[in-house]
Amino acid sequence: MAFARSLAFALFFYPLSVLCVLAAFPAAAISVRALRGVTHIWVRMHRWCARYLVGIVTRVEGEVPSGPVLIAAKHQAMYETMEVVVLLHEPAVIMKRELSDIPLWGWVARRYGIIPVDRDGGARALRAMMTAAGAAIAEGRPLIIFPEGTRVPLGERPPLQPGFAGLYRMLKLPVVPLALDSGHFWPRHGFVKRPGAVTFRFGAAIPPGLPRAEIEAAVHEAINALEGAS
């Protein structure tokens, strides 16, 4: 049954995703608002498919933040990359600059308002990052980062990437840690997904200005709070 439901998800969601991606290009040329509208259609379609085809729903614990805060999230599956857009409305995602340089797609991503980070890019790259972050903050959008750097297998707690503390220091925003357990239901590698409730646990806001060791320890502990849960 799980295989059949996962197959139905793939046959329905991915072809429709191609249509959404194609629609994103003319939408981006029209306006940012049009592009974000297409994005919301896409992520809500993903939520519908996950719920009604696979049986995966979202359970939220804690207060969902709003406004300009830095959300540091655990990353175990594709599921949360889509779901956070629904939960946070229009978050600005902090991602590697290489992704924003992909032809066509990168232009659309920058148009949406992603924040590119290039740790080795020097002063020019830093100015570009701060300009994009400043624009998101001015719009009142939350910023989201996956500080462990990539999708992490269930049960693993790698150290935070070294760039997280630098961003925290430069942005001077409170940090809201986000723990989740999507890996129980949506495998990092593999096709078959399991039905269940993915927990998104928003922790208490951590104020800006803490020393590097303190902020890294606090965030690392908080985003891994659901490890070992079933």
Buried (B, 14 or more C-beta within 10 A) or exposed (E): EEEEBBEBBBEBBEEBBEEBBEBBBEBBEEEBEBBBBBBBBBBEBBBEBBEBBBBBBBEEBBEBBEEBBBBBBBBBBEBBBBBBBEBBBBBBBBBBBEBBBEEEBBBBBBBBBBBBBBBEBEEEBBEBBBEBBEEBBEEEBBBBBBBBBEBBEBEEEEEBBEBBBBBBBEBEBBBBBBBBBBBBBBBBEEEEBBBBEBBBBBBEBBEBEBEEEEBBEBBBEBBBBBBEEE
